Amino acid sequence: MSKDHSMRFETKLLHNNQKYDPETGAVSVPIQHASTFHQKDIDTFGKYDYSRSLNPTREALEEVISELEEGTKGFAFSSGMAAISTAFLLLSKGDHVVITEDVYGGTFRMVTEVLTRFGIEHTFVDMTNLEEVKNAIRPSTKVFYVETPSNPLLKVTDIRAISSLAKEHGALTFVDNTFLTPALQKPLALGADIVLHSATKFLSGHSDVVAGLAVVKDLDLAGRLAFLQNSFGAVLGVQDAWLVLRGIKTLHVRLEQSVKSAEKIASFLEEHPSIKNVHYPGLKEHPGYELQKKQANNAGAVLSFELEDEQALRTFVGNVQIPVFAVSLGAVESILSYPAKMSHAAMPAAEREQRGITPSLLRLSVGLENADDIIEDFKTALTATEQTKQTILQRG
Ligand SMILES: *Cc1c(COP(=O)(O)O)cnc(C)c1O
């Protein structure tokens, strides 16, 4: 057992129970493909019986994420949405969820189009406004659903304040920690009950696997979630569990580099005359700057920014060379995405506009390229937007 809490985070990523296989000494977690396990006799069943219920490779990942999030039990699912949806299965007909308004598009779809069919109600609120949150509470409120920093506007919610409000009302707090990971923010330590992850993003980090994770602290809650994981059955496959385990080993160095670059790129964009707005909680002007500093190590590696209009955005996207233009985030390569038509396509246009997800907003997940190369790439693309604008003005 390596439960030495004096160890620093980056050491814990490598020095854990999975450092080597006790049987063979193998320095990589063995991939156990078996779906079923031989039992000794009618009375003595082993720890493992069927891989949906428990599998050694998946279990290794579940242990690692639980330790990193400072929980007691981790769960690995076939996607982030599978983790989130399974956690929502803790609710019953008539229950109510208070949920952040700029939630991930897939979670928005789950809550508005699936849970409603089962009689589970919701209210969207600006989670950064505690009064608005309080006003949304009903006697039937059972879950407060937080995403911080939020997607794509990087609004910062006070996890401690929401968690204590939830406790007062006998409700649970779910925190989607995909954007920061336990390297930068630990929601359970701030009072949350369930931490959720799309491990597809920073945790695995290489755009090569789809996976989800959940971690809890309370043992009773752990038992209920284990029951649901086995009942619903959206478990993570063993190859994918191994990929996430490998990705996690470099989480700290990847984030350290990406955050440094994100800070530099955010400052560049903030100064550029063709950029209307930059959303990054690492900038002093960001309304969540102080809170972010208080509850997380830094602001992370995702930012969003607004160009003058949709035409400028089209020209910019058409001229940018380095980032891939795609959905998703949290990878070694920088990813530029268009929330209105990608992550938030599931949200009706009116709802998007109301939340500030405009047709001229882009999100950037900063990877491991040299930040100066990205800045030069962006400079060139922004010059192109200016030239296009001049041409249009002259024609008009
Ligand atoms: C991607 C993402 C999800 C969904 O995860 P999948 O692995 O794609 O199912 C949930 N929340 C956030 C914040 C995400 O970025």
The ligand as a MOL file (V3000), in Angstrom:
LIG
                    3D

  0  0  0     0  0            999 V3000
M  V30 BEGIN CTAB
M  V30 COUNTS 15 15 0 0 0
M  V30 BEGIN ATOM
M  V30 1 C -16.8860 15.9670 -23.3190 0
M  V30 2 C -17.5710 16.3770 -22.0820 0
M  V30 3 C -18.5770 15.5910 -21.5110 0
M  V30 4 C -19.0680 14.3090 -22.1570 0
M  V30 5 O -18.0830 13.3210 -22.1670 0
M  V30 6 P -18.0040 12.1620 -23.2970 0
M  V30 7 O -16.7810 11.4120 -22.9140 0
M  V30 8 O -17.9050 12.8480 -24.6190 0
M  V30 9 O -19.2450 11.3650 -23.1910 0
M  V30 10 C -19.1180 16.0140 -20.3160 0
M  V30 11 N -18.7390 17.1580 -19.7290 0
M  V30 12 C -17.7860 17.9530 -20.2620 0
M  V30 13 C -17.4140 19.2090 -19.5630 0
M  V30 14 C -17.1750 17.5960 -21.4580 0
M  V30 15 O -16.2500 18.3940 -21.9840 0
M  V30 END ATOM
M  V30 BEGIN BOND
M  V30 1 1 1 2
M  V30 2 1 2 3
M  V30 3 2 2 14
M  V30 4 1 3 4
M  V30 5 2 3 10
M  V30 6 1 4 5
M  V30 7 1 5 6
M  V30 8 2 6 7
M  V30 9 1 6 8
M  V30 10 1 6 9
M  V30 11 1 10 11
M  V30 12 2 11 12
M  V30 13 1 12 13
M  V30 14 1 12 14
M  V30 15 1 14 15
M  V30 END BOND
M  V30 END CTAB
M  END
